[in-house]
């Protein structure tokens, strides 16, 4: 139900032509651990930085940075860069290694002294 409400909100933003809000909503839905760190306009281009560790100083953070003359496109380019870099959307689950019976060997460790 919540996923449907988020998708409906995103559809409404796209239908209204609110491209920047739609791009930010897409990041919030698909990459909840990532946040907008910086969005600045300089010399005719928007510079966007997304970070998954926003509380760190700039020099310690490994933010994804993109730029484009259009603000919404700069944000979407950053989203695409995060996904292509391996920042998987929350819908994808990390693979879990199954424990095989051969991975362990039970032992009897009783001491009746």
N, CA and C atoms as a LAMMPS dump frame, in Angstrom:
ITEM: TIMESTEP
0
ITEM: NUMBER OF ATOMS
339
ITEM: BOX BOUNDS ff ff ff
-5.0000000000000000e+02 5.0000000000000000e+02
-5.0000000000000000e+02 5.0000000000000000e+02
-5.0000000000000000e+02 5.0000000000000000e+02
ITEM: ATOMS id mol type element x y z
1 1 1 N 0.828 -1.195 0
2 1 2 C 0 0 0
3 1 3 C 0.87 1.256 0
4 2 1 N 1.908 1.254 0.841
5 2 2 C 2.781 2.42 0.916
6 2 3 C 3.5 2.624 -0.412
7 3 1 N 3.943 1.528 -1.005
8 3 2 C 4.642 1.597 -2.288
9 3 3 C 3.719 2.187 -3.346
10 4 1 N 2.469 1.812 -3.319
11 4 2 C 1.508 2.34 -4.277
12 4 3 C 1.308 3.83 -4.064
13 5 1 N 1.234 4.271 -2.827
14 5 2 C 1.07 5.695 -2.535
15 5 3 C 2.283 6.487 -3.019
16 6 1 N 3.479 5.935 -2.827
17 6 2 C 4.687 6.615 -3.301
18 6 3 C 4.689 6.702 -4.818
19 7 1 N 4.291 5.621 -5.477
20 7 2 C 4.242 5.615 -6.942
21 7 3 C 3.195 6.594 -7.456
22 8 1 N 2.063 6.683 -6.781
23 8 2 C 1.026 7.632 -7.185
24 8 3 C 1.51 9.068 -7.011
25 9 1 N 2.222 9.33 -5.939
26 9 2 C 2.772 10.669 -5.715
27 9 3 C 3.767 11.017 -6.817
28 10 1 N 4.623 10.074 -7.161
29 10 2 C 5.599 10.295 -8.229
30 10 3 C 4.893 10.526 -9.565
31 11 1 N 3.871 9.74 -9.855
32 11 2 C 3.098 9.932 -11.087
33 11 3 C 2.443 11.309 -11.122
34 12 1 N 1.941 11.762 -9.979
35 12 2 C 1.327 13.087 -9.906
36 12 3 C 2.325 14.205 -10.162
37 13 1 N 3.538 14.053 -9.634
38 13 2 C 4.576 15.06 -9.861
39 13 3 C 4.974 15.113 -11.33
40 14 1 N 5.093 13.954 -11.96
41 14 2 C 5.439 13.905 -13.385
42 14 3 C 4.318 14.517 -14.217
43 15 1 N 3.063 14.184 -13.902
44 15 2 C 1.922 14.724 -14.641
45 15 3 C 1.838 16.243 -14.508
46 16 1 N 2.248 16.769 -13.36
47 16 2 C 2.215 18.214 -13.132
48 16 3 C 3.414 18.926 -13.751
49 17 1 N 4.386 18.163 -14.229
50 17 2 C 5.579 18.773 -14.81
51 17 3 C 6.573 19.246 -13.769
52 18 1 N 6.446 18.75 -12.552
53 18 2 C 7.363 19.112 -11.46
54 18 3 C 8.559 18.172 -11.51
55 19 1 N 9.422 18.373 -12.493
56 19 2 C 10.504 17.434 -12.768
57 19 3 C 11.527 17.368 -11.645
58 20 1 N 11.862 18.499 -11.059
59 20 2 C 12.845 18.492 -9.968
60 20 3 C 12.296 17.749 -8.758
61 21 1 N 11.044 18.042 -8.403
62 21 2 C 10.427 17.335 -7.278
63 21 3 C 10.289 15.845 -7.577
64 22 1 N 9.99 15.507 -8.825
65 22 2 C 9.878 14.096 -9.205
66 22 3 C 11.227 13.394 -9.097
67 23 1 N 12.297 14.068 -9.507
68 23 2 C 13.635 13.469 -9.409
69 23 3 C 14.023 13.245 -7.951
70 24 1 N 13.718 14.213 -7.088
71 24 2 C 14.028 14.058 -5.662
72 24 3 C 13.167 12.969 -5.026
73 25 1 N 11.905 12.874 -5.447
74 25 2 C 11.028 11.815 -4.932
75 25 3 C 11.52 10.444 -5.381
76 26 1 N 12.019 10.348 -6.601
77 26 2 C 12.554 9.079 -7.097
78 26 3 C 13.746 8.63 -6.259
79 27 1 N 14.608 9.566 -5.907
80 27 2 C 15.75 9.229 -5.047
81 27 3 C 15.265 8.768 -3.679
82 28 1 N 14.287 9.471 -3.124
83 28 2 C 13.76 9.097 -1.805
84 28 3 C 13.113 7.714 -1.825
85 29 1 N 12.47 7.357 -2.93
86 29 2 C 11.791 6.065 -3.025
87 29 3 C 12.781 4.936 -3.301
88 30 1 N 13.62 5.114 -4.296
89 30 2 C 14.483 4.03 -4.759
90 30 3 C 15.82 3.935 -4.031
91 31 1 N 16.318 5.043 -3.528
92 31 2 C 17.619 5.052 -2.834
93 31 3 C 17.467 5.73 -1.473
94 32 1 N 16.773 5.106 -0.543
95 32 2 C 16.491 5.782 0.731
96 32 3 C 17.732 6.102 1.557
97 33 1 N 18.826 5.399 1.355
98 33 2 C 20.049 5.686 2.122
99 33 3 C 20.811 6.874 1.556
100 34 1 N 20.512 7.276 0.331
101 34 2 C 21.211 8.372 -0.326
102 34 3 C 20.419 9.661 -0.164
103 35 1 N 21.15 10.756 0.056
104 35 2 C 20.52 12.064 0.231
105 35 3 C 21.231 13.091 -0.63
106 36 1 N 20.503 14.145 -0.944
107 36 2 C 21.088 15.246 -1.681
108 36 3 C 22.065 15.975 -0.767
109 37 1 N 23.317 15.991 -1.139
110 37 2 C 24.335 16.658 -0.33
111 37 3 C 24.523 18.101 -0.772
112 38 1 N 24.523 18.31 -2.092
113 38 2 C 24.755 19.66 -2.595
114 38 3 C 24.044 19.813 -3.934
115 39 1 N 23.422 20.962 -4.12
116 39 2 C 22.815 21.335 -5.388
117 39 3 C 23.131 22.807 -5.59
118 40 1 N 24.03 23.1 -6.518
119 40 2 C 24.501 24.476 -6.699
120 40 3 C 24.526 24.827 -8.181
121 41 1 N 24.248 26.102 -8.463
122 41 2 C 24.285 26.607 -9.833
123 41 3 C 25.547 27.431 -9.999
124 42 1 N 26.377 27.059 -10.98
125 42 2 C 27.632 27.767 -11.19
126 42 3 C 27.963 27.783 -12.678
127 43 1 N 28.187 28.961 -13.208
128 43 2 C 28.596 29.154 -14.599
129 43 3 C 27.689 28.429 -15.589
130 44 1 N 26.394 28.552 -15.391
131 44 2 C 25.434 27.998 -16.339
132 44 3 C 25.116 26.526 -16.175
133 45 1 N 25.624 25.889 -15.135
134 45 2 C 25.344 24.469 -14.908
135 45 3 C 24.955 24.219 -13.456
136 46 1 N 24.087 23.236 -13.287
137 46 2 C 23.718 22.772 -11.958
138 46 3 C 24.662 21.642 -11.57
139 47 1 N 25.213 21.742 -10.384
140 47 2 C 26.104 20.709 -9.85
141 47 3 C 25.351 19.997 -8.729
142 48 1 N 25.24 18.69 -8.851
143 48 2 C 24.481 17.885 -7.891
144 48 3 C 25.4 16.849 -7.268
145 49 1 N 25.308 16.695 -5.964
146 49 2 C 26.085 15.675 -5.256
147 49 3 C 25.135 14.878 -4.372
148 50 1 N 25.158 13.558 -4.522
149 50 2 C 24.391 12.648 -3.673
150 50 3 C 25.36 11.897 -2.776
151 51 1 N 24.947 11.681 -1.537
152 51 2 C 25.816 11.026 -0.571
153 51 3 C 25.012 10.037 0.252
154 52 1 N 25.647 8.932 0.619
155 52 2 C 24.985 8.003 1.537
156 52 3 C 25.53 8.151 2.954
157 53 1 N 26.482 9.06 3.144
158 53 2 C 27.024 9.366 4.474
159 53 3 C 27.113 10.881 4.604
160 54 1 N 25.979 11.51 4.648
161 54 2 C 25.907 12.965 4.59
162 54 3 C 26.531 13.649 5.8
163 55 1 N 26.625 12.978 6.925
164 55 2 C 27.158 13.594 8.135
165 55 3 C 28.678 13.72 8.122
166 56 1 N 29.334 13.036 7.199
167 56 2 C 30.791 13.127 7.114
168 56 3 C 31.204 14.442 6.462
169 57 1 N 32.395 14.936 6.771
170 57 2 C 32.898 16.121 6.063
171 57 3 C 33.09 15.815 4.577
172 58 1 N 33.091 16.864 3.762
173 58 2 C 33.234 16.684 2.311
174 58 3 C 34.454 15.866 1.934
175 59 1 N 35.554 16.091 2.612
176 59 2 C 36.799 15.44 2.228
177 59 3 C 36.837 13.96 2.61
178 60 1 N 35.923 13.503 3.464
179 60 2 C 35.85 12.082 3.823
180 60 3 C 34.748 11.335 3.072
181 61 1 N 33.797 12.078 2.557
182 61 2 C 32.644 11.465 1.914
183 61 3 C 32.972 11.076 0.476
184 62 1 N 32.409 9.977 0.034
185 62 2 C 32.571 9.562 -1.366
186 62 3 C 31.255 9.823 -2.1
187 63 1 N 30.928 11.099 -2.239
188 63 2 C 29.68 11.498 -2.88
189 63 3 C 29.772 11.311 -4.39
190 64 1 N 28.619 11.102 -5.003
191 64 2 C 28.515 11.029 -6.455
192 64 3 C 28.164 12.429 -6.936
193 65 1 N 28.977 12.973 -7.825
194 65 2 C 28.765 14.342 -8.3
195 65 3 C 28.541 14.35 -9.806
196 66 1 N 27.526 15.119 -10.23
197 66 2 C 27.232 15.284 -11.65
198 66 3 C 26.912 16.746 -11.914
199 67 1 N 26.851 17.107 -13.188
200 67 2 C 26.468 18.473 -13.553
201 67 3 C 25.741 18.454 -14.889
202 68 1 N 24.851 19.439 -15.063
203 68 2 C 24.07 19.57 -16.295
204 68 3 C 23.423 20.952 -16.274
205 69 1 N 23.152 21.538 -17.443
206 69 2 C 22.48 22.844 -17.46
207 69 3 C 21.067 22.821 -16.876
208 70 1 N 20.393 21.686 -16.915
209 70 2 C 19.045 21.561 -16.356
210 70 3 C 19.12 20.92 -14.971
211 71 1 N 18.446 21.529 -13.994
212 71 2 C 18.53 21.046 -12.609
213 71 3 C 18.005 19.621 -12.455
214 72 1 N 16.832 19.336 -12.995
215 72 2 C 16.253 17.996 -12.845
216 72 3 C 17.127 16.941 -13.516
217 73 1 N 17.706 17.285 -14.652
218 73 2 C 18.577 16.334 -15.347
219 73 3 C 19.855 16.082 -14.559
220 74 1 N 20.377 17.109 -13.914
221 74 2 C 21.569 16.924 -13.071
222 74 3 C 21.267 15.962 -11.927
223 75 1 N 20.085 16.1 -11.324
224 75 2 C 19.698 15.208 -10.224
225 75 3 C 19.501 13.782 -10.738
226 76 1 N 18.833 13.639 -11.886
227 76 2 C 18.623 12.302 -12.456
228 76 3 C 19.936 11.661 -12.89
229 77 1 N 20.87 12.461 -13.382
230 77 2 C 22.188 11.915 -13.729
231 77 3 C 22.898 11.388 -12.487
232 78 1 N 22.75 12.087 -11.369
233 78 2 C 23.347 11.609 -10.117
234 78 3 C 22.682 10.31 -9.673
235 79 1 N 21.358 10.231 -9.808
236 79 2 C 20.635 8.996 -9.485
237 79 3 C 21.158 7.838 -10.329
238 80 1 N 21.279 8.082 -11.634
239 80 2 C 21.777 7.048 -12.546
240 80 3 C 23.205 6.632 -12.2
241 81 1 N 24.032 7.604 -11.807
242 81 2 C 25.418 7.296 -11.442
243 81 3 C 25.48 6.425 -10.192
244 82 1 N 24.611 6.701 -9.221
245 82 2 C 24.585 5.889 -7.997
246 82 3 C 24.177 4.46 -8.323
247 83 1 N 23.138 4.3 -9.134
248 83 2 C 22.659 2.958 -9.475
249 83 3 C 23.712 2.199 -10.281
250 84 1 N 24.363 2.864 -11.233
251 84 2 C 25.367 2.173 -12.043
252 84 3 C 26.625 1.856 -11.244
253 85 1 N 26.865 2.597 -10.19
254 85 2 C 28.034 2.381 -9.327
255 85 3 C 27.797 1.25 -8.331
256 86 1 N 26.574 0.817 -8.21
257 86 2 C 26.3 -0.298 -7.307
258 86 3 C 25.466 0.091 -6.108
259 87 1 N 25.017 1.316 -6.027
260 87 2 C 24.12 1.728 -4.946
261 87 3 C 22.732 1.25 -5.277
262 88 1 N 22.496 -0.026 -5.064
263 88 2 C 21.269 -0.654 -5.527
264 88 3 C 20.048 -0.066 -4.854
265 89 1 N 18.958 0.053 -5.597
266 89 2 C 17.708 0.498 -4.995
267 89 3 C 17.267 -0.432 -3.872
268 90 1 N 16.454 0.083 -2.973
269 90 2 C 16.055 -0.693 -1.796
270 90 3 C 15.189 -1.885 -2.157
271 91 1 N 14.666 -1.939 -3.368
272 91 2 C 13.833 -3.072 -3.758
273 91 3 C 14.657 -4.33 -3.98
274 92 1 N 15.919 -4.142 -4.308
275 92 2 C 16.797 -5.277 -4.533
276 92 3 C 17.428 -5.688 -3.215
277 93 1 N 17.355 -6.949 -2.898
278 93 2 C 17.936 -7.419 -1.651
279 93 3 C 19.336 -7.947 -1.904
280 94 1 N 20.18 -7.759 -0.93
281 94 2 C 21.546 -8.264 -1.04
282 94 3 C 21.52 -9.785 -1.004
283 95 1 N 22.363 -10.427 -1.793
284 95 2 C 22.386 -11.892 -1.772
285 95 3 C 22.887 -12.41 -0.428
286 96 1 N 22.245 -13.443 0.04
287 96 2 C 22.618 -14.048 1.314
288 96 3 C 23.14 -15.446 1.032
289 97 1 N 24.307 -15.735 1.547
290 97 2 C 24.913 -17.044 1.338
291 97 3 C 24.231 -18.064 2.246
292 98 1 N 23.71 -19.099 1.644
293 98 2 C 23.058 -20.145 2.422
294 98 3 C 24.115 -21.004 3.114
295 99 1 N 23.832 -21.383 4.341
296 99 2 C 24.752 -22.242 5.086
297 99 3 C 24.484 -23.685 4.692
298 100 1 N 25.507 -24.326 4.241
299 100 2 C 25.411 -25.724 3.854
300 100 3 C 25.798 -26.595 5.049
301 101 1 N 25.258 -27.802 5.134
302 101 2 C 25.613 -28.687 6.243
303 101 3 C 27.112 -28.97 6.328
304 102 1 N 27.82 -28.842 5.22
305 102 2 C 29.26 -29.112 5.244
306 102 3 C 30.066 -27.928 5.774
307 103 1 N 29.416 -26.798 6.033
308 103 2 C 30.119 -25.615 6.527
309 103 3 C 30.458 -25.701 8.014
310 104 1 N 29.852 -26.63 8.716
311 104 2 C 30.143 -26.763 10.139
312 104 3 C 30.18 -28.239 10.508
313 105 1 N 30.817 -28.508 11.624
314 105 2 C 30.914 -29.881 12.089
315 105 3 C 30.572 -29.887 13.577
316 106 1 N 29.472 -30.525 13.965
317 106 2 C 29.099 -30.539 15.375
318 106 3 C 30.115 -31.333 16.204
319 107 1 N 30.322 -30.854 17.419
320 107 2 C 31.271 -31.524 18.32
321 107 3 C 30.599 -31.764 19.659
322 108 1 N 31.015 -32.801 20.337
323 108 2 C 30.552 -33.086 21.68
324 108 3 C 31.604 -32.537 22.637
325 109 1 N 31.237 -31.526 23.401
326 109 2 C 32.214 -30.841 24.256
327 109 3 C 31.812 -30.91 25.725
328 110 1 N 31.41 -32.04 26.19
329 110 2 C 31.019 -32.16 27.587
330 110 3 C 32.21 -32.605 28.419
331 111 1 N 32.298 -32.081 29.608
332 111 2 C 33.381 -32.426 30.521
333 111 3 C 32.732 -32.852 31.837
334 112 1 N 32.79 -34.137 32.163
335 112 2 C 32.127 -34.67 33.35
336 112 3 C 33.085 -34.858 34.518
337 113 1 N 34.078 -34.051 34.647
338 113 2 C 35.042 -34.208 35.749
339 113 3 C 34.471 -33.786 37.06
